[in-house]
Amino acid sequence: MLKRKDIFTVNFDESVKDFKFKDGIMSIIYYLYYMIIIYLFGLLMFKTNIYENLASYFNINNQQFYMDIFYIPLTILQLIPIFILIKIRKQNIKSVGLKTDKIFKSMFLGIVFSIPFITPTIINAISRGKNIISLTNLIWLFLYFFIEIAFVEELSFRGFIQTRIQGLIKVKWLSIIVVGIMFSLMHIPFQVIKANIPLNEFIINDSIHLIFTCVIHIYLVYLYTRDNNIISTSVSHTLINFIPSIFI
């Protein structure tokens, strides 16, 4: 049970103290792998016609459903190394925040922590008389943000990299800031290719968003350490991305 004195503290599971220098190095290697996979996927999606050609070949009309399907191989490639490394290091799967105990509490926390971000969006949409996308697209969009964005990033950055890197960076808050910067930089390769502009121009134009992304990491780490369960952060992360996308 969370004590009142712990409300403003960030405490990871005791298992984090057991992570060694080797675990920290593995987290860096995994991060570099993650960046390469994201970059290559960006090239595949925006520098070739495969995305459009496959949709045409299989005659898929629902673009949101198709995007969900198209991202599945990327999701698998992003997550498989985590489970391999856990196996190699003989670590418990709970050490990356994959827990089933008190799952409803975690979901509740995720919803509560998303409220400061989604409330202004909802109020603005209502005041401007915006409509909501169709139910079918709502379902597919939610699954996309939950599985292929939030769950992947939470398991990768909050559950794996953030905990393991503390075997390399012993100062807790320094490690959180460093991973926050890493999390922010992770978005650059894919978005640069998508925007089709030079890297320096993208960084200048997107600087506020990059800083915000780093801050979001710190916020989600705080949420994660309420129960050390990525369900809470995955739910919150999903809603923060999902709600602004449902209005038209």
C-alpha positions as CSV (number, residue, x, y, z in Angstrom):
1,M,0.0,0.0,0.0
2,L,1.3,3.5,-0.9
3,K,2.1,5.5,2.2
4,R,1.4,9.2,2.3
5,K,5.2,10.0,2.6
6,D,5.7,8.1,-0.7
7,I,3.3,10.1,-2.8
8,F,6.0,12.3,-4.2
9,T,8.8,9.7,-4.4
10,V,9.8,7.5,-7.3
11,N,10.6,4.0,-6.1
12,F,11.1,1.1,-8.4
13,D,10.8,-2.6,-7.5
14,E,13.5,-4.0,-5.3
15,S,14.6,-6.1,-8.3
16,V,16.0,-3.0,-9.9
17,K,18.8,-2.8,-7.3
18,D,20.0,-6.2,-8.6
19,F,20.6,-5.0,-12.2
20,K,24.3,-4.9,-13.1
21,F,26.5,-3.0,-15.5
22,K,25.8,-5.6,-18.1
23,D,22.0,-5.0,-17.9
24,G,22.7,-1.3,-18.4
25,I,24.8,-2.0,-21.5
26,M,22.0,-4.4,-22.8
27,S,19.5,-1.6,-22.4
28,I,21.6,0.7,-24.6
29,I,22.1,-2.0,-27.2
30,Y,18.4,-2.6,-27.3
31,Y,17.7,1.1,-27.6
32,L,20.1,1.3,-30.6
33,Y,18.3,-1.7,-32.1
34,Y,14.9,-0.1,-31.5
35,M,16.1,3.1,-33.3
36,I,17.3,1.2,-36.3
37,I,14.1,-0.8,-36.6
38,I,12.0,2.4,-36.4
39,Y,14.2,4.1,-39.0
40,L,14.0,1.1,-41.4
41,F,10.2,0.9,-40.9
42,G,10.0,4.6,-41.7
43,L,11.9,4.1,-45.0
44,L,9.7,1.1,-45.9
45,M,6.5,3.1,-45.2
46,F,7.3,6.5,-46.7
47,K,10.1,5.8,-49.2
48,T,8.4,2.9,-51.0
49,N,5.0,2.2,-52.3
50,I,4.5,-1.1,-50.3
51,Y,2.0,0.4,-47.9
52,E,-0.3,1.6,-50.7
53,N,0.3,-1.5,-52.9
54,L,-0.5,-4.0,-50.2
55,A,-3.8,-2.2,-49.3
56,S,-4.7,-2.2,-53.0
57,Y,-3.7,-5.9,-53.5
58,F,-5.8,-7.1,-50.6
59,N,-8.6,-4.6,-51.4
60,I,-8.7,-3.2,-47.8
61,N,-11.0,-0.2,-47.6
62,N,-10.8,0.5,-43.9
63,Q,-7.5,2.4,-43.5
64,Q,-7.4,2.3,-39.8
65,F,-7.8,-1.5,-39.7
66,Y,-5.1,-1.8,-42.4
67,M,-2.7,0.4,-40.4
68,D,-3.2,-1.9,-37.4
69,I,-2.4,-5.0,-39.5
70,F,0.6,-3.3,-41.2
71,Y,2.2,-2.4,-37.8
72,I,2.1,-5.9,-36.4
73,P,5.5,-7.0,-37.7
74,L,7.1,-3.9,-36.3
75,T,5.5,-4.5,-33.0
76,I,6.9,-8.1,-32.9
77,L,10.4,-6.9,-33.9
78,Q,10.3,-4.2,-31.2
79,L,9.3,-6.5,-28.4
80,I,11.0,-9.9,-29.1
81,P,14.5,-8.8,-28.0
82,I,13.2,-7.8,-24.5
83,F,11.9,-11.3,-23.8
84,I,15.1,-12.8,-25.2
85,L,17.3,-10.6,-23.0
86,I,15.1,-11.4,-20.0
87,K,15.5,-15.1,-20.7
88,I,19.3,-14.8,-21.1
89,R,19.6,-12.9,-17.9
90,K,17.3,-15.3,-16.1
91,Q,15.1,-12.4,-14.9
92,N,11.4,-12.5,-13.9
93,I,8.9,-11.0,-16.4
94,K,7.5,-8.9,-13.6
95,S,10.8,-7.0,-13.6
96,V,9.6,-5.2,-16.8
97,G,6.2,-4.3,-15.2
98,L,4.2,-7.2,-16.7
99,K,2.0,-8.1,-13.8
100,T,-1.5,-9.3,-13.4
101,D,-2.1,-8.6,-9.8
102,K,-4.2,-5.5,-8.9
103,I,-4.8,-5.0,-12.6
104,F,-8.0,-2.9,-12.1
105,K,-6.1,-0.6,-9.8
106,S,-3.5,-0.1,-12.5
107,M,-6.2,0.6,-15.1
108,F,-7.8,3.1,-12.7
109,L,-4.5,4.9,-12.1
110,G,-3.9,5.1,-15.9
111,I,-7.3,6.7,-16.4
112,V,-6.8,9.2,-13.6
113,F,-3.3,10.2,-14.7
114,S,-4.6,10.9,-18.3
115,I,-7.2,13.3,-17.2
116,P,-5.0,16.5,-17.1
117,F,-4.1,15.9,-20.7
118,I,-7.4,14.7,-22.2
119,T,-9.8,17.1,-20.5
120,P,-8.7,20.3,-22.4
121,T,-9.0,18.3,-25.7
122,I,-12.5,17.1,-24.9
123,I,-13.7,20.6,-23.7
124,N,-12.3,22.2,-26.9
125,A,-13.9,19.6,-29.1
126,I,-17.3,20.0,-27.5
127,S,-17.1,23.8,-27.6
128,R,-16.3,23.7,-31.3
129,G,-19.1,21.2,-32.1
130,K,-16.8,18.5,-33.4
131,N,-18.1,15.0,-34.2
132,I,-16.6,11.6,-33.2
133,I,-15.3,9.1,-35.8
134,S,-17.3,5.9,-36.5
135,L,-17.5,3.2,-33.9
136,T,-15.6,0.8,-36.1
137,N,-12.7,3.2,-36.5
138,L,-12.8,4.0,-32.8
139,I,-12.2,0.4,-32.0
140,W,-9.3,0.0,-34.5
141,L,-7.8,3.3,-33.5
142,F,-7.9,2.4,-29.8
143,L,-6.2,-1.0,-30.5
144,Y,-3.6,0.8,-32.6
145,F,-2.7,3.2,-29.8
146,F,-2.9,0.7,-27.0
147,I,-1.0,-2.3,-28.5
148,E,1.2,-0.8,-31.2
149,I,2.1,2.5,-29.6
150,A,1.5,2.6,-25.9
151,F,2.2,-1.0,-24.8
152,V,5.3,-1.2,-27.0
153,E,6.8,2.1,-25.8
154,E,5.9,1.4,-22.1
155,L,7.4,-2.1,-22.1
156,S,10.4,-0.8,-24.0
157,F,11.1,2.4,-22.2
158,R,9.5,2.4,-18.8
159,G,9.5,-1.4,-18.2
160,F,12.9,-2.4,-19.7
161,I,15.3,0.5,-20.6
162,Q,14.5,2.7,-17.5
163,T,14.9,-0.1,-15.0
164,R,18.0,-1.7,-16.6
165,I,19.9,1.5,-17.3
166,Q,20.1,2.0,-13.6
167,G,22.7,-0.8,-13.6
168,L,24.8,1.7,-15.6
169,I,23.6,5.0,-14.2
170,K,23.3,4.7,-10.5
171,V,21.9,8.1,-9.8
172,K,18.1,7.5,-10.1
173,W,17.0,10.9,-11.3
174,L,19.9,11.2,-13.7
175,S,18.9,7.9,-15.2
176,I,15.3,9.1,-15.6
177,I,16.3,12.3,-17.3
178,V,18.7,10.4,-19.6
179,V,16.1,7.9,-20.7
180,G,13.6,10.8,-21.1
181,I,16.0,12.3,-23.6
182,M,16.4,8.9,-25.3
183,F,12.6,8.5,-25.4
184,S,12.3,11.9,-27.1
185,L,15.1,11.3,-29.6
186,M,13.5,7.9,-30.4
187,H,10.7,9.7,-32.2
188,I,13.0,11.6,-34.6
189,P,14.0,9.1,-37.2
190,F,10.5,8.0,-38.2
191,Q,9.0,11.5,-38.0
192,V,11.8,13.0,-40.1
193,I,11.2,10.5,-42.9
194,K,7.5,11.1,-42.6
195,A,7.9,14.9,-42.7
196,N,10.5,14.6,-45.5
197,I,12.5,17.5,-44.3
198,P,16.2,17.9,-43.2
199,L,17.0,16.7,-39.7
200,N,18.0,20.2,-38.4
201,E,14.9,21.8,-39.7
202,F,12.7,19.1,-38.1
203,I,14.4,19.5,-34.7
204,I,13.9,23.3,-34.8
205,N,10.3,23.0,-35.8
206,D,9.5,20.2,-33.4
207,S,11.6,21.3,-30.5
208,I,8.7,22.0,-28.2
209,H,7.2,18.6,-28.9
210,L,10.5,16.9,-28.2
211,I,10.8,18.6,-24.9
212,F,7.2,17.7,-24.0
213,T,7.9,14.1,-24.9
214,C,10.9,14.1,-22.5
215,V,8.6,15.5,-19.8
216,I,6.0,12.9,-20.5
217,H,8.5,10.2,-19.9
218,I,9.2,11.6,-16.4
219,Y,5.5,11.8,-15.8
220,L,4.9,8.2,-16.9
221,V,7.9,7.0,-14.8
222,Y,6.2,8.6,-11.8
223,L,3.0,6.8,-12.7
224,Y,4.8,3.5,-13.3
225,T,6.4,3.6,-9.9
226,R,2.9,3.9,-8.2
227,D,2.6,0.1,-8.7
228,N,5.5,-0.8,-11.0
229,N,3.0,-2.1,-13.6
230,I,3.0,-1.0,-17.2
231,I,-0.7,-1.5,-17.4
232,S,-1.2,1.9,-15.7
233,T,1.2,3.7,-18.0
234,S,-0.1,1.9,-21.1
235,V,-3.7,3.0,-20.3
236,S,-2.7,6.6,-19.6
237,H,-0.4,6.7,-22.7
238,T,-3.2,5.3,-24.9
239,L,-5.8,7.8,-23.8
240,I,-3.4,10.7,-24.1
241,N,-2.8,9.8,-27.8
242,F,-6.2,8.3,-28.5
243,I,-8.6,11.1,-27.3
244,P,-7.3,13.9,-29.6
245,S,-7.5,11.6,-32.6
246,I,-11.2,10.7,-32.3
247,F,-12.7,14.1,-33.1
248,I,-13.3,15.3,-36.7
